[in-house]
Amino acid sequence: MEDDKWKYKDSYVLFRQPFEIVGYLEETLFCEHAKGKADSLGIRGYCMDTEEGTVNGEIQGPTHLLSNMKIWLTRVGSPKAIIQYYYFAHKERINQFDFEDFVIFPGTPPKRKKWRWTKDFTHLHQ
C-alpha cells in the first residue's frame, strides 16, 4: 500500500532548505517539537539552538512536505514560543537525503556551503 505522503506528482524530487527562526524561543523546547512535527511528516534534516537564542536548521524532502513543515516552523512552533522573524534560504534540489531522519544537534551544525538568504521570505509577526 502506497504511503499518502509520497503520492504527489513531484514526490520523488527532493529538496533541502535551510532556515532560521528568530523570537522568544529559549526554554520552549522548539527543536524537540520541530522534530516531532518533522517525524510525523517524514521530513529529514536538523535543528539546533544557537548561542544568539535563535533556532536554525535544514529541512529535506519533497516540496509539498517542505511547505507543510515551513508553515509549522513559522506559524505554530512550540507551545510557548513567540516567533518574530523567520528566514529561509533558497530551496536547492538534492539527489538523496543527507540525514537518516530529523535530528537535533547540540552544538555546531554540519559543514555546509554559505547559503544565500532571501529577504522575500523574511516576515515580521505582530
C-alpha positions in Angstrom: 0.0 0.0 0.0 1.4 3.4 -1.0 2.1 5.9 1.7 -0.1 9.0 1.3 2.9 11.3 2.0 4.5 10.2 -1.3 1.6 10.2 -3.8 2.1 13.7 -5.3 3.4 14.4 -8.8 6.9 15.6 -7.7 7.1 13.5 -4.6 10.4 11.8 -5.6 12.1 15.1 -6.3 14.0 16.1 -3.1 15.0 19.5 -1.9 16.8 21.0 1.0 16.1 24.3 2.5 18.0 25.9 5.4 16.0 28.1 7.9 16.5 30.3 10.9 13.7 31.2 13.4 14.1 34.4 15.5 12.0 35.2 18.5 11.5 34.2 22.1 12.5 30.5 21.8 14.7 29.8 24.8 13.4 27.1 27.1 10.4 26.4 24.8 11.8 23.1 23.5 11.4 24.4 20.0 13.7 21.8 18.4 12.1 18.9 20.2 8.6 20.0 19.0 10.1 20.6 15.5 11.5 17.0 15.5 8.1 15.6 16.4 6.4 17.5 13.6 9.2 16.6 11.1 8.9 12.9 12.0 5.2 12.9 11.6 5.6 14.4 8.1 8.5 12.3 7.0 10.9 15.3 6.8 14.6 14.9 7.3 17.2 17.4 8.3 18.4 19.0 11.5 17.5 21.7 14.1 19.7 23.4 16.7 19.6 26.2 19.2 22.2 28.9 18.6 24.1 31.0 21.1 22.2 34.0 19.9 18.9 32.5 21.1 17.6 31.6 17.6 16.9 28.2 16.1 18.4 27.2 12.8 18.5 24.1 10.7 17.7 22.5 7.4 14.7 20.6 6.2 14.9 18.0 3.4 12.1 16.3 1.5 9.6 16.8 -1.4 8.2 20.3 -2.0 4.7 19.5 -0.6 6.2 18.2 2.7 8.6 21.1 3.0 5.7 23.5 2.6 3.8 21.9 5.5 6.9 22.0 7.7 7.6 25.6 6.8 4.0 26.5 7.9 4.6 24.7 11.2 8.0 26.4 11.7 6.7 29.9 11.1 3.1 29.9 12.4 2.9 27.2 15.0 6.2 26.4 16.6 6.4 25.1 20.1 3.6 26.0 22.5 5.4 28.7 24.4 7.5 30.1 21.5 6.9 33.6 20.2 8.1 33.7 16.6 9.1 37.2 15.4 11.0 36.6 12.2 12.0 33.7 10.0 14.4 33.3 7.2 14.5 30.6 4.5 17.4 30.2 2.1 16.7 29.3 -1.5 15.5 25.8 -1.9 18.1 23.5 -3.6 17.4 20.2 -5.4 19.3 17.2 -4.0 19.7 13.7 -5.3 19.4 11.9 -1.9 18.8 12.7 1.7 21.8 13.8 3.8 20.2 12.6 7.0 18.6 9.4 8.2 15.8 11.3 9.9 15.3 14.7 11.6 18.0 15.2 14.3 18.7 17.8 17.0 22.3 19.0 17.1 23.5 20.2 20.5 26.3 22.3 19.0 27.9 23.2 15.7 25.8 22.1 12.7 27.3 20.1 9.8 29.6 21.9 7.4 27.6 23.4 4.6 28.3 25.9 1.9 27.3 29.5 2.6 23.6 29.9 1.9 22.2 32.9 0.1 19.4 34.2 2.3 16.5 35.9 0.6 14.5 38.8 2.0 11.5 37.5 0.1 10.8 35.1 2.9 11.5 37.4 5.8 8.4 38.3 7.8 7.6 40.2 10.9 4.9 38.8 13.1 3.0 41.4 15.1 
